[in-house]
Amino acid sequence: MFYALVVLDMNVKNGGFSQYYYNSAGKYLDMSLLACKKMGLNKYEDVIEKANKVYLENNSKDSNDINFTESNRTRFSELNKEYYHLEIDNQMYKVLRGFIKSNKQIFISK
């Protein structure tokens, strides 16, 4: 889950949701939503869920051929703005840091 969120965040911050879907081909759609749900990132979950719906209108989770229409790109642009607005205070990374601190045994081996 942690990895799915970091991959999503890095791609969206670098080139938006279209880059995220282009690079991951939808591999982490479900995992990123599950991670948001488990970690209480409800606002992120809402934006990611909307972006996933846009992506799945013309693509499948298992396809390697990515298809974006102009409408998809326009809608992704709006969702990018929503996502960037959430990132003003780096809330996602605050939650992820807390998760790591609470679950050190998962991340640190002896």
Secondary structure by P-SEA (a helix, b strand, c coil): caaaaaaaaaaaacccaaaaaaaaccccaaaaaaaaaaacaaaaaaaaaaaaaaaaccccccccbbbbcaaaaaaaaaaaaaaaaaaccaaaaaaaaaaaaacccccccc
